[in-house]
Amino acid sequence: MKCVERLRRCNFDLTWMTKQGSSGENEVLFDLIRSGDIARVIEFIRKSRDILKTALDSKKRTALHIASEIGSS
């Protein structure tokens, strides 16, 4: 814990390993994928293209993991 405190005092970015888009945007994407509404997923991705590069859920799964889990292609 002392190490983390020292890094924070030095303004070290402790979240660099888990950088992701806004968690709200990620959840919207994952909810759309789970719903199976492919047209809305495509529309969302067109508006927020960069989200696919960084979107992770709480278990560190990507959008492809979620889609595979429910059997989408």
ABEGO torsion letter per residue (X at the ends): XAAAAAAAAAGBBAAAAABBBBAAAAAAAAAAAAAGBAAAAAAAAAABAAAAAABBBAAGBBAAAAAAAAGBX
